[in-house]
Amino acid sequence: MEEISVPDRCNLLLYHVKLFKEKYPKRNFSELKKYFAGYISDFPGAKELRVKLMDAKSGGDVKKIVESYLV
């Protein structure tokens, strides 16, 4: 099985967040957080990134956190 790169996983997470906002605009953003570990795990700094993401209040927050990690 081919390994997905960390930047690709982060971008998939951002895409998932975007789809959630588009499909379920009235649902609570916190419902999405349970999926973060599926994207953000098994690489150096993953735990710290997940901790920051769990404090996110919106998709915009997730985008800022992920983009700052990828820089």
PDB file of N, H, CA, C and O in Angstrom:
ATOM      1  N   MET A   1       0.842  -1.182   0.000  1.00  0.00           N
ATOM      2  CA  MET A   1       0.000   0.000   0.000  1.00  0.00           C
ATOM      3  C   MET A   1       0.887   1.246   0.000  1.00  0.00           C
ATOM      4  O   MET A   1       1.862   1.323   0.748  1.00  0.00           O
ATOM      5  N   GLU A   2       0.549   2.198  -0.826  1.00  0.00           N
ATOM      6  H   GLU A   2      -0.243   2.136  -1.434  1.00  0.00           H
ATOM      7  CA  GLU A   2       1.347   3.415  -0.957  1.00  0.00           C
ATOM      8  C   GLU A   2       1.073   4.362   0.215  1.00  0.00           C
ATOM      9  O   GLU A   2      -0.075   4.575   0.606  1.00  0.00           O
ATOM     10  N   GLU A   3       2.142   4.919   0.757  1.00  0.00           N
ATOM     11  H   GLU A   3       3.074   4.746   0.439  1.00  0.00           H
ATOM     12  CA  GLU A   3       2.041   5.865   1.864  1.00  0.00           C
ATOM     13  C   GLU A   3       1.624   7.242   1.336  1.00  0.00           C
ATOM     14  O   GLU A   3       2.150   7.714   0.328  1.00  0.00           O
ATOM     15  N   ILE A   4       0.697   7.862   2.013  1.00  0.00           N
ATOM     16  H   ILE A   4       0.270   7.478   2.832  1.00  0.00           H
ATOM     17  CA  ILE A   4       0.256   9.212   1.639  1.00  0.00           C
ATOM     18  C   ILE A   4       1.114  10.211   2.404  1.00  0.00           C
ATOM     19  O   ILE A   4       1.286  10.076   3.616  1.00  0.00           O
ATOM     20  N   SER A   5       1.644  11.192   1.727  1.00  0.00           N
ATOM     21  H   SER A   5       1.504  11.302   0.743  1.00  0.00           H
ATOM     22  CA  SER A   5       2.536  12.161   2.360  1.00  0.00           C
ATOM     23  C   SER A   5       1.774  13.006   3.389  1.00  0.00           C
ATOM     24  O   SER A   5       0.551  13.136   3.322  1.00  0.00           O
ATOM     25  N   VAL A   6       2.507  13.563   4.319  1.00  0.00           N
ATOM     26  H   VAL A   6       3.500  13.458   4.373  1.00  0.00           H
ATOM     27  CA  VAL A   6       1.906  14.412   5.352  1.00  0.00           C
ATOM     28  C   VAL A   6       1.196  15.622   4.732  1.00  0.00           C
ATOM     29  O   VAL A   6       0.061  15.909   5.114  1.00  0.00           O
ATOM     30  N   PRO A   7       1.822  16.341   3.791  1.00  0.00           N
ATOM     31  CA  PRO A   7       1.092  17.461   3.176  1.00  0.00           C
ATOM     32  C   PRO A   7      -0.197  17.007   2.478  1.00  0.00           C
ATOM     33  O   PRO A   7      -1.205  17.712   2.526  1.00  0.00           O
ATOM     34  N   ASP A   8      -0.169  15.848   1.837  1.00  0.00           N
ATOM     35  H   ASP A   8       0.650  15.276   1.797  1.00  0.00           H
ATOM     36  CA  ASP A   8      -1.374  15.356   1.177  1.00  0.00           C
ATOM     37  C   ASP A   8      -2.457  15.025   2.200  1.00  0.00           C
ATOM     38  O   ASP A   8      -3.634  15.305   1.976  1.00  0.00           O
ATOM     39  N   ARG A   9      -2.059  14.431   3.321  1.00  0.00           N
ATOM     40  H   ARG A   9      -1.102  14.203   3.503  1.00  0.00           H
ATOM     41  CA  ARG A   9      -3.047  14.137   4.375  1.00  0.00           C
ATOM     42  C   ARG A   9      -3.645  15.427   4.931  1.00  0.00           C
ATOM     43  O   ARG A   9      -4.851  15.510   5.166  1.00  0.00           O
ATOM     44  N   CYS A  10      -2.803  16.424   5.137  1.00  0.00           N
ATOM     45  H   CYS A  10      -1.824  16.357   4.946  1.00  0.00           H
ATOM     46  CA  CYS A  10      -3.294  17.708   5.648  1.00  0.00           C
ATOM     47  C   CYS A  10      -4.264  18.346   4.651  1.00  0.00           C
ATOM     48  O   CYS A  10      -5.293  18.898   5.041  1.00  0.00           O
ATOM     49  N   ASN A  11      -3.929  18.266   3.377  1.00  0.00           N
ATOM     50  H   ASN A  11      -3.093  17.818   3.061  1.00  0.00           H
ATOM     51  CA  ASN A  11      -4.823  18.823   2.361  1.00  0.00           C
ATOM     52  C   ASN A  11      -6.127  18.050   2.265  1.00  0.00           C
ATOM     53  O   ASN A  11      -7.175  18.643   2.008  1.00  0.00           O
ATOM     54  N   LEU A  12      -6.084  16.740   2.467  1.00  0.00           N
ATOM     55  H   LEU A  12      -5.233  16.258   2.676  1.00  0.00           H
ATOM     56  CA  LEU A  12      -7.314  15.946   2.502  1.00  0.00           C
ATOM     57  C   LEU A  12      -8.189  16.340   3.693  1.00  0.00           C
ATOM     58  O   LEU A  12      -9.413  16.406   3.583  1.00  0.00           O
ATOM     59  N   LEU A  13      -7.547  16.598   4.822  1.00  0.00           N
ATOM     60  H   LEU A  13      -6.552  16.544   4.911  1.00  0.00           H
ATOM     61  CA  LEU A  13      -8.305  17.064   5.990  1.00  0.00           C
ATOM     62  C   LEU A  13      -8.996  18.384   5.672  1.00  0.00           C
ATOM     63  O   LEU A  13     -10.176  18.554   5.979  1.00  0.00           O
ATOM     64  N   LEU A  14      -8.280  19.311   5.064  1.00  0.00           N
ATOM     65  H   LEU A  14      -7.321  19.173   4.814  1.00  0.00           H
ATOM     66  CA  LEU A  14      -8.877  20.601   4.705  1.00  0.00           C
ATOM     67  C   LEU A  14     -10.039  20.422   3.729  1.00  0.00           C
ATOM     68  O   LEU A  14     -11.048  21.122   3.825  1.00  0.00           O
ATOM     69  N   TYR A  15      -9.900  19.497   2.801  1.00  0.00           N
ATOM     70  H   TYR A  15      -9.081  18.929   2.723  1.00  0.00           H
ATOM     71  CA  TYR A  15     -10.975  19.216   1.848  1.00  0.00           C
ATOM     72  C   TYR A  15     -12.194  18.637   2.571  1.00  0.00           C
ATOM     73  O   TYR A  15     -13.328  19.008   2.268  1.00  0.00           O
ATOM     74  N   HIS A  16     -11.965  17.734   3.519  1.00  0.00           N
ATOM     75  H   HIS A  16     -11.044  17.432   3.766  1.00  0.00           H
ATOM     76  CA  HIS A  16     -13.038  17.137   4.303  1.00  0.00           C
ATOM     77  C   HIS A  16     -13.778  18.218   5.089  1.00  0.00           C
ATOM     78  O   HIS A  16     -15.007  18.217   5.142  1.00  0.00           O
ATOM     79  N   VAL A  17     -13.039  19.130   5.693  1.00  0.00           N
ATOM     80  H   VAL A  17     -12.040  19.131   5.650  1.00  0.00           H
ATOM     81  CA  VAL A  17     -13.641  20.234   6.447  1.00  0.00           C
ATOM     82  C   VAL A  17     -14.492  21.102   5.516  1.00  0.00           C
ATOM     83  O   VAL A  17     -15.601  21.500   5.874  1.00  0.00           O
ATOM     84  N   LYS A  18     -13.976  21.390   4.338  1.00  0.00           N
ATOM     85  H   LYS A  18     -13.075  21.067   4.047  1.00  0.00           H
ATOM     86  CA  LYS A  18     -14.712  22.201   3.349  1.00  0.00           C
ATOM     87  C   LYS A  18     -16.012  21.510   2.941  1.00  0.00           C
ATOM     88  O   LYS A  18     -17.065  22.145   2.887  1.00  0.00           O
ATOM     89  N   LEU A  19     -15.939  20.211   2.655  1.00  0.00           N
ATOM     90  H   LEU A  19     -15.084  19.694   2.699  1.00  0.00           H
ATOM     91  CA  LEU A  19     -17.139  19.465   2.275  1.00  0.00           C
ATOM     92  C   LEU A  19     -18.168  19.452   3.400  1.00  0.00           C
ATOM     93  O   LEU A  19     -19.366  19.596   3.158  1.00  0.00           O
ATOM     94  N   PHE A  20     -17.693  19.280   4.625  1.00  0.00           N
ATOM     95  H   PHE A  20     -16.720  19.163   4.821  1.00  0.00           H
ATOM     96  CA  PHE A  20     -18.595  19.273   5.771  1.00  0.00           C
ATOM     97  C   PHE A  20     -19.352  20.600   5.859  1.00  0.00           C
ATOM     98  O   PHE A  20     -20.566  20.618   6.065  1.00  0.00           O
ATOM     99  N   LYS A  21     -18.631  21.699   5.702  1.00  0.00           N
ATOM    100  H   LYS A  21     -17.646  21.684   5.534  1.00  0.00           H
ATOM    101  CA  LYS A  21     -19.263  23.022   5.774  1.00  0.00           C
ATOM    102  C   LYS A  21     -20.275  23.217   4.650  1.00  0.00           C
ATOM    103  O   LYS A  21     -21.324  23.828   4.854  1.00  0.00           O
ATOM    104  N   GLU A  22     -19.960  22.698   3.460  1.00  0.00           N
ATOM    105  H   GLU A  22     -19.108  22.202   3.294  1.00  0.00           H
ATOM    106  CA  GLU A  22     -20.866  22.843   2.319  1.00  0.00           C
ATOM    107  C   GLU A  22     -22.113  21.969   2.457  1.00  0.00           C
ATOM    108  O   GLU A  22     -23.223  22.425   2.184  1.00  0.00           O
ATOM    109  N   LYS A  23     -21.936  20.736   2.872  1.00  0.00           N
ATOM    110  H   LYS A  23     -21.034  20.365   3.094  1.00  0.00           H
ATOM    111  CA  LYS A  23     -23.039  19.776   2.947  1.00  0.00           C
ATOM    112  C   LYS A  23     -23.903  19.955   4.198  1.00  0.00           C
ATOM    113  O   LYS A  23     -25.113  19.730   4.157  1.00  0.00           O
ATOM    114  N   TYR A  24     -23.288  20.355   5.295  1.00  0.00           N
ATOM    115  H   TYR A  24     -22.305  20.537   5.329  1.00  0.00           H
ATOM    116  CA  TYR A  24     -23.989  20.449   6.578  1.00  0.00           C
ATOM    117  C   TYR A  24     -23.747  21.798   7.247  1.00  0.00           C
ATOM    118  O   TYR A  24     -23.168  21.845   8.332  1.00  0.00           O
ATOM    119  N   PRO A  25     -24.169  22.880   6.634  1.00  0.00           N
ATOM    120  CA  PRO A  25     -23.855  24.211   7.166  1.00  0.00           C
ATOM    121  C   PRO A  25     -24.449  24.479   8.551  1.00  0.00           C
ATOM    122  O   PRO A  25     -23.938  25.329   9.281  1.00  0.00           O
ATOM    123  N   LYS A  26     -25.488  23.792   8.916  1.00  0.00           N
ATOM    124  H   LYS A  26     -25.903  23.101   8.324  1.00  0.00           H
ATOM    125  CA  LYS A  26     -26.136  24.049  10.210  1.00  0.00           C
ATOM    126  C   LYS A  26     -25.637  23.124  11.323  1.00  0.00           C
ATOM    127  O   LYS A  26     -25.954  23.338  12.493  1.00  0.00           O
ATOM    128  N   ARG A  27     -24.864  22.107  10.969  1.00  0.00           N
ATOM    129  H   ARG A  27     -24.606  21.933  10.018  1.00  0.00           H
ATOM    130  CA  ARG A  27     -24.380  21.165  11.980  1.00  0.00           C
ATOM    131  C   ARG A  27     -23.186  21.741  12.731  1.00  0.00           C
ATOM    132  O   ARG A  27     -22.457  22.596  12.228  1.00  0.00           O
ATOM    133  N   ASN A  28     -23.014  21.248  13.939  1.00  0.00           N
ATOM    134  H   ASN A  28     -23.606  20.553  14.348  1.00  0.00           H
ATOM    135  CA  ASN A  28     -21.951  21.701  14.821  1.00  0.00           C
ATOM    136  C   ASN A  28     -20.588  21.248  14.287  1.00  0.00           C
ATOM    137  O   ASN A  28     -20.379  20.064  14.023  1.00  0.00           O
ATOM    138  N   PHE A  29     -19.679  22.188  14.135  1.00  0.00           N
ATOM    139  H   PHE A  29     -19.849  23.150  14.350  1.00  0.00           H
ATOM    140  CA  PHE A  29     -18.337  21.909  13.634  1.00  0.00           C
ATOM    141  C   PHE A  29     -17.619  20.856  14.480  1.00  0.00           C
ATOM    142  O   PHE A  29     -16.822  20.084  13.946  1.00  0.00           O
ATOM    143  N   SER A  30     -17.881  20.811  15.771  1.00  0.00           N
ATOM    144  H   SER A  30     -18.528  21.438  16.205  1.00  0.00           H
ATOM    145  CA  SER A  30     -17.191  19.880  16.676  1.00  0.00           C
ATOM    146  C   SER A  30     -17.411  18.420  16.296  1.00  0.00           C
ATOM    147  O   SER A  30     -16.596  17.565  16.643  1.00  0.00           O
ATOM    148  N   GLU A  31     -18.496  18.123  15.592  1.00  0.00           N
ATOM    149  H   GLU A  31     -19.158  18.818  15.311  1.00  0.00           H
ATOM    150  CA  GLU A  31     -18.754  16.749  15.157  1.00  0.00           C
ATOM    151  C   GLU A  31     -17.627  16.222  14.272  1.00  0.00           C
ATOM    152  O   GLU A  31     -17.379  15.017  14.224  1.00  0.00           O
ATOM    153  N   LEU A  32     -16.967  17.104  13.593  1.00  0.00           N
ATOM    154  H   LEU A  32     -17.169  18.083  13.633  1.00  0.00           H
ATOM    155  CA  LEU A  32     -15.926  16.737  12.641  1.00  0.00           C
ATOM    156  C   LEU A  32     -14.609  16.370  13.328  1.00  0.00           C
ATOM    157  O   LEU A  32     -13.790  15.657  12.748  1.00  0.00           O
ATOM    158  N   LYS A  33     -14.403  16.837  14.525  1.00  0.00           N
ATOM    159  H   LYS A  33     -15.069  17.417  14.996  1.00  0.00           H
ATOM    160  CA  LYS A  33     -13.118  16.661  15.202  1.00  0.00           C
ATOM    161  C   LYS A  33     -12.748  15.201  15.432  1.00  0.00           C
ATOM    162  O   LYS A  33     -11.564  14.871  15.499  1.00  0.00           O
ATOM    163  N   LYS A  34     -13.735  14.325  15.554  1.00  0.00           N
ATOM    164  H   LYS A  34     -14.697  14.593  15.499  1.00  0.00           H
ATOM    165  CA  LYS A  34     -13.429  12.923  15.811  1.00  0.00           C
ATOM    166  C   LYS A  34     -12.662  12.276  14.655  1.00  0.00           C
ATOM    167  O   LYS A  34     -12.069  11.211  14.832  1.00  0.00           O
ATOM    168  N   TYR A  35     -12.665  12.891  13.500  1.00  0.00           N
ATOM    169  H   TYR A  35     -13.147  13.755  13.356  1.00  0.00           H
ATOM    170  CA  TYR A  35     -11.963  12.351  12.340  1.00  0.00           C
ATOM    171  C   TYR A  35     -10.534  12.870  12.195  1.00  0.00           C
ATOM    172  O   TYR A  35      -9.776  12.352  11.376  1.00  0.00           O
ATOM    173  N   PHE A  36     -10.158  13.869  12.962  1.00  0.00           N
ATOM    174  H   PHE A  36     -10.774  14.290  13.627  1.00  0.00           H
ATOM    175  CA  PHE A  36      -8.839  14.480  12.813  1.00  0.00           C
ATOM    176  C   PHE A  36      -7.704  13.475  12.987  1.00  0.00           C
ATOM    177  O   PHE A  36      -6.714  13.532  12.258  1.00  0.00           O
ATOM    178  N   ALA A  37      -7.833  12.568  13.930  1.00  0.00           N
ATOM    179  H   ALA A  37      -8.637  12.522  14.523  1.00  0.00           H
ATOM    180  CA  ALA A  37      -6.748  11.605  14.182  1.00  0.00           C
ATOM    181  C   ALA A  37      -6.503  10.697  12.982  1.00  0.00           C
ATOM    182  O   ALA A  37      -5.387  10.213  12.798  1.00  0.00           O
ATOM    183  N   GLY A  38      -7.516  10.461  12.170  1.00  0.00           N
ATOM    184  H   GLY A  38      -8.423  10.855  12.320  1.00  0.00           H
ATOM    185  CA  GLY A  38      -7.341   9.644  10.982  1.00  0.00           C
ATOM    186  C   GLY A  38      -6.414  10.288   9.956  1.00  0.00           C
ATOM    187  O   GLY A  38      -5.755   9.595   9.182  1.00  0.00           O
ATOM    188  N   TYR A  39      -6.370  11.586   9.956  1.00  0.00           N
ATOM    189  H   TYR A  39      -6.906  12.150  10.585  1.00  0.00           H
ATOM    190  CA  TYR A  39      -5.515  12.328   9.038  1.00  0.00           C
ATOM    191  C   TYR A  39      -4.182  12.699   9.668  1.00  0.00           C
ATOM    192  O   TYR A  39      -3.142  12.692   9.008  1.00  0.00           O
ATOM    193  N   ILE A  40      -4.229  13.023  10.948  1.00  0.00           N
ATOM    194  H   ILE A  40      -5.073  13.029  11.483  1.00  0.00           H
ATOM    195  CA  ILE A  40      -3.061  13.588  11.626  1.00  0.00           C
ATOM    196  C   ILE A  40      -2.535  12.582  12.645  1.00  0.00           C
ATOM    197  O   ILE A  40      -2.849  12.656  13.833  1.00  0.00           O
ATOM    198  N   SER A  41      -1.724  11.638  12.155  1.00  0.00           N
ATOM    199  H   SER A  41      -1.468  11.578  11.190  1.00  0.00           H
ATOM    200  CA  SER A  41      -1.127  10.631  13.039  1.00  0.00           C
ATOM    201  C   SER A  41       0.088  10.015  12.361  1.00  0.00           C
ATOM    202  O   SER A  41       0.253  10.083  11.143  1.00  0.00           O
ATOM    203  N   ASP A  42       0.923   9.419  13.180  1.00  0.00           N
ATOM    204  H   ASP A  42       0.790   9.364  14.170  1.00  0.00           H
ATOM    205  CA  ASP A  42       2.083   8.656  12.701  1.00  0.00           C
ATOM    206  C   ASP A  42       3.110   9.472  11.927  1.00  0.00           C
ATOM    207  O   ASP A  42       3.674   8.998  10.940  1.00  0.00           O
ATOM    208  N   PHE A  43       3.350  10.699  12.377  1.00  0.00           N
ATOM    209  H   PHE A  43       2.893  11.084  13.179  1.00  0.00           H
ATOM    210  CA  PHE A  43       4.458  11.479  11.833  1.00  0.00           C
ATOM    211  C   PHE A  43       4.942  12.437  12.911  1.00  0.00           C
ATOM    212  O   PHE A  43       4.180  12.783  13.815  1.00  0.00           O
ATOM    213  N   PRO A  44       6.192  12.870  12.832  1.00  0.00           N
ATOM    214  CA  PRO A  44       6.733  13.769  13.851  1.00  0.00           C
ATOM    215  C   PRO A  44       5.895  15.050  13.958  1.00  0.00           C
ATOM    216  O   PRO A  44       5.625  15.714  12.957  1.00  0.00           O
ATOM    217  N   GLY A  45       5.496  15.380  15.168  1.00  0.00           N
ATOM    218  H   GLY A  45       5.715  14.841  15.982  1.00  0.00           H
ATOM    219  CA  GLY A  45       4.713  16.578  15.414  1.00  0.00           C
ATOM    220  C   GLY A  45       3.208  16.375  15.293  1.00  0.00           C
ATOM    221  O   GLY A  45       2.443  17.321  15.485  1.00  0.00           O
ATOM    222  N   ALA A  46       2.770  15.158  14.977  1.00  0.00           N
ATOM    223  H   ALA A  46       3.392  14.390  14.821  1.00  0.00           H
ATOM    224  CA  ALA A  46       1.339  14.901  14.786  1.00  0.00           C
ATOM    225  C   ALA A  46       0.540  15.165  16.066  1.00  0.00           C
ATOM    226  O   ALA A  46      -0.531  15.769  16.014  1.00  0.00           O
ATOM    227  N   LYS A  47       1.048  14.725  17.189  1.00  0.00           N
ATOM    228  H   LYS A  47       1.919  14.235  17.231  1.00  0.00           H
ATOM    229  CA  LYS A  47       0.316  14.905  18.449  1.00  0.00           C
ATOM    230  C   LYS A  47       0.099  16.389  18.735  1.00  0.00           C
ATOM    231  O   LYS A  47      -1.006  16.804  19.086  1.00  0.00           O
ATOM    232  N   GLU A  48       1.138  17.171  18.587  1.00  0.00           N
ATOM    233  H   GLU A  48       2.036  16.834  18.302  1.00  0.00           H
ATOM    234  CA  GLU A  48       1.044  18.600  18.856  1.00  0.00           C
ATOM    235  C   GLU A  48       0.071  19.275  17.884  1.00  0.00           C
ATOM    236  O   GLU A  48      -0.693  20.158  18.275  1.00  0.00           O
ATOM    237  N   LEU A  49       0.105  18.857  16.625  1.00  0.00           N
ATOM    238  H   LEU A  49       0.726  18.140  16.308  1.00  0.00           H
ATOM    239  CA  LEU A  49      -0.820  19.404  15.637  1.00  0.00           C
ATOM    240  C   LEU A  49      -2.261  19.034  15.980  1.00  0.00           C
ATOM    241  O   LEU A  49      -3.153  19.878  15.888  1.00  0.00           O
ATOM    242  N   ARG A  50      -2.499  17.784  16.376  1.00  0.00           N
ATOM    243  H   ARG A  50      -1.774  17.099  16.451  1.00  0.00           H
ATOM    244  CA  ARG A  50      -3.856  17.361  16.764  1.00  0.00           C
ATOM    245  C   ARG A  50      -4.367  18.161  17.955  1.00  0.00           C
ATOM    246  O   ARG A  50      -5.533  18.552  17.991  1.00  0.00           O
ATOM    247  N   VAL A  51      -3.499  18.403  18.923  1.00  0.00           N
ATOM    248  H   VAL A  51      -2.552  18.085  18.894  1.00  0.00           H
ATOM    249  CA  VAL A  51      -3.899  19.183  20.104  1.00  0.00           C
ATOM    250  C   VAL A  51      -4.369  20.569  19.674  1.00  0.00           C
ATOM    251  O   VAL A  51      -5.396  21.052  20.149  1.00  0.00           O
ATOM    252  N   LYS A  52      -3.629  21.201  18.787  1.00  0.00           N
ATOM    253  H   LYS A  52      -2.794  20.808  18.401  1.00  0.00           H
ATOM    254  CA  LYS A  52      -4.032  22.520  18.289  1.00  0.00           C
ATOM    255  C   LYS A  52      -5.347  22.442  17.523  1.00  0.00           C
ATOM    256  O   LYS A  52      -6.210  23.307  17.673  1.00  0.00           O
ATOM    257  N   LEU A  53      -5.499  21.403  16.699  1.00  0.00           N
ATOM    258  H   LEU A  53      -4.798  20.700  16.577  1.00  0.00           H
ATOM    259  CA  LEU A  53      -6.723  21.259  15.913  1.00  0.00           C
ATOM    260  C   LEU A  53      -7.945  21.031  16.793  1.00  0.00           C
ATOM    261  O   LEU A  53      -9.045  21.465  16.452  1.00  0.00           O
ATOM    262  N   MET A  54      -7.764  20.361  17.909  1.00  0.00           N
ATOM    263  H   MET A  54      -6.870  20.009  18.187  1.00  0.00           H
ATOM    264  CA  MET A  54      -8.896  20.113  18.804  1.00  0.00           C
ATOM    265  C   MET A  54      -9.404  21.406  19.439  1.00  0.00           C
ATOM    266  O   MET A  54     -10.541  21.456  19.909  1.00  0.00           O
ATOM    267  N   ASP A  55      -8.582  22.442  19.459  1.00  0.00           N
ATOM    268  H   ASP A  55      -7.659  22.401  19.078  1.00  0.00           H
ATOM    269  CA  ASP A  55      -9.011  23.748  19.979  1.00  0.00           C
ATOM    270  C   ASP A  55      -9.693  24.602  18.913  1.00  0.00           C
ATOM    271  O   ASP A  55     -10.229  25.666  19.223  1.00  0.00           O
ATOM    272  N   ALA A  56      -9.677  24.148  17.669  1.00  0.00           N
ATOM    273  H   ALA A  56      -9.241  23.284  17.417  1.00  0.00           H
ATOM    274  CA  ALA A  56     -10.271  24.915  16.566  1.00  0.00           C
ATOM    275  C   ALA A  56     -11.785  25.052  16.778  1.00  0.00           C
ATOM    276  O   ALA A  56     -12.455  24.120  17.221  1.00  0.00           O
ATOM    277  N   LYS A  57     -12.293  26.229  16.452  1.00  0.00           N
ATOM    278  H   LYS A  57     -11.748  26.986  16.092  1.00  0.00           H
ATOM    279  CA  LYS A  57     -13.720  26.510  16.604  1.00  0.00           C
ATOM    280  C   LYS A  57     -14.451  26.529  15.261  1.00  0.00           C
ATOM    281  O   LYS A  57     -15.680  26.572  15.212  1.00  0.00           O
ATOM    282  N   SER A  58     -13.675  26.496  14.168  1.00  0.00           N
ATOM    283  H   SER A  58     -12.676  26.461  14.207  1.00  0.00           H
ATOM    284  CA  SER A  58     -14.293  26.582  12.839  1.00  0.00           C
ATOM    285  C   SER A  58     -13.355  25.993  11.793  1.00  0.00           C
ATOM    286  O   SER A  58     -12.193  25.690  12.066  1.00  0.00           O
ATOM    287  N   GLY A  59     -13.895  25.841  10.592  1.00  0.00           N
ATOM    288  H   GLY A  59     -14.839  26.086  10.370  1.00  0.00           H
ATOM    289  CA  GLY A  59     -13.073  25.384   9.485  1.00  0.00           C
ATOM    290  C   GLY A  59     -11.957  26.363   9.175  1.00  0.00           C
ATOM    291  O   GLY A  59     -10.862  25.958   8.783  1.00  0.00           O
ATOM    292  N   GLY A  60     -12.226  27.635   9.346  1.00  0.00           N
ATOM    293  H   GLY A  60     -13.116  27.963   9.664  1.00  0.00           H
ATOM    294  CA  GLY A  60     -11.198  28.655   9.135  1.00  0.00           C
ATOM    295  C   GLY A  60     -10.039  28.487  10.101  1.00  0.00           C
ATOM    296  O   GLY A  60      -8.879  28.658   9.727  1.00  0.00           O
ATOM    297  N   ASP A  61     -10.359  28.149  11.349  1.00  0.00           N
ATOM    298  H   ASP A  61     -11.302  28.009  11.652  1.00  0.00           H
ATOM    299  CA  ASP A  61      -9.304  27.895  12.337  1.00  0.00           C
ATOM    300  C   ASP A  61      -8.460  26.697  11.912  1.00  0.00           C
ATOM    301  O   ASP A  61      -7.233  26.736  12.001  1.00  0.00           O
ATOM    302  N   VAL A  62      -9.114  25.637  11.452  1.00  0.00           N
ATOM    303  H   VAL A  62     -10.111  25.605  11.380  1.00  0.00           H
ATOM    304  CA  VAL A  62      -8.395  24.436  11.013  1.00  0.00           C
ATOM    305  C   VAL A  62      -7.453  24.796   9.871  1.00  0.00           C
ATOM    306  O   VAL A  62      -6.299  24.370   9.848  1.00  0.00           O
ATOM    307  N   LYS A  63      -7.950  25.578   8.932  1.00  0.00           N
ATOM    308  H   LYS A  63      -8.888  25.924   8.950  1.00  0.00           H
ATOM    309  CA  LYS A  63      -7.131  25.971   7.778  1.00  0.00           C
ATOM    310  C   LYS A  63      -5.897  26.744   8.234  1.00  0.00           C
ATOM    311  O   LYS A  63      -4.793  26.476   7.760  1.00  0.00           O
ATOM    312  N   LYS A  64      -6.070  27.696   9.145  1.00  0.00           N
ATOM    313  H   LYS A  64      -6.967  27.914   9.530  1.00  0.00           H
ATOM    314  CA  LYS A  64      -4.928  28.482   9.634  1.00  0.00           C
ATOM    315  C   LYS A  64      -3.904  27.591  10.337  1.00  0.00           C
ATOM    316  O   LYS A  64      -2.699  27.728  10.126  1.00  0.00           O
ATOM    317  N   ILE A  65      -4.396  26.682  11.172  1.00  0.00           N
ATOM    318  H   ILE A  65      -5.375  26.571  11.344  1.00  0.00           H
ATOM    319  CA  ILE A  65      -3.499  25.804  11.933  1.00  0.00           C
ATOM    320  C   ILE A  65      -2.717  24.897  10.997  1.00  0.00           C
ATOM    321  O   ILE A  65      -1.501  24.755  11.131  1.00  0.00           O
ATOM    322  N   VAL A  66      -3.412  24.287  10.055  1.00  0.00           N
ATOM    323  H   VAL A  66      -4.399  24.402   9.946  1.00  0.00           H
ATOM    324  CA  VAL A  66      -2.754  23.368   9.119  1.00  0.00           C
ATOM    325  C   VAL A  66      -1.772  24.119   8.222  1.00  0.00           C
ATOM    326  O   VAL A  66      -0.651  23.661   8.002  1.00  0.00           O
ATOM    327  N   GLU A  67      -2.189  25.256   7.714  1.00  0.00           N
ATOM    328  H   GLU A  67      -3.100  25.628   7.893  1.00  0.00           H
ATOM    329  CA  GLU A  67      -1.282  26.030   6.851  1.00  0.00           C
ATOM    330  C   GLU A  67      -0.034  26.482   7.597  1.00  0.00           C
ATOM    331  O   GLU A  67       1.057  26.489   7.028  1.00  0.00           O
ATOM    332  N   SER A  68      -0.182  26.862   8.866  1.00  0.00           N
ATOM    333  H   SER A  68      -1.068  26.857   9.328  1.00  0.00           H
ATOM    334  CA  SER A  68       1.002  27.263   9.633  1.00  0.00           C
ATOM    335  C   SER A  68       1.915  26.074   9.889  1.00  0.00           C
ATOM    336  O   SER A  68       3.131  26.240   9.986  1.00  0.00           O
ATOM    337  N   TYR A  69       1.349  24.880  10.001  1.00  0.00           N
ATOM    338  H   TYR A  69       0.361  24.745   9.922  1.00  0.00           H
ATOM    339  CA  TYR A  69       2.170  23.678  10.177  1.00  0.00           C
ATOM    340  C   TYR A  69       2.934  23.363   8.892  1.00  0.00           C
ATOM    341  O   TYR A  69       4.103  22.982   8.941  1.00  0.00           O
ATOM    342  N   LEU A  70       2.282  23.520   7.757  1.00  0.00           N
ATOM    343  H   LEU A  70       1.332  23.830   7.717  1.00  0.00           H
ATOM    344  CA  LEU A  70       2.891  23.135   6.475  1.00  0.00           C
ATOM    345  C   LEU A  70       3.979  24.116   6.009  1.00  0.00           C
ATOM    346  O   LEU A  70       4.763  23.778   5.122  1.00  0.00           O
ATOM    347  N   VAL A  71       4.038  25.294   6.577  1.00  0.00           N
ATOM    348  H   VAL A  71       3.401  25.569   7.297  1.00  0.00           H
ATOM    349  CA  VAL A  71       5.039  26.289   6.153  1.00  0.00           C
ATOM    350  C   VAL A  71       6.423  25.863   6.571  1.00  0.00           C
ATOM    351  O   VAL A  71       7.394  26.572   6.303  1.00  0.00           O
TER     352      VAL A  71
END
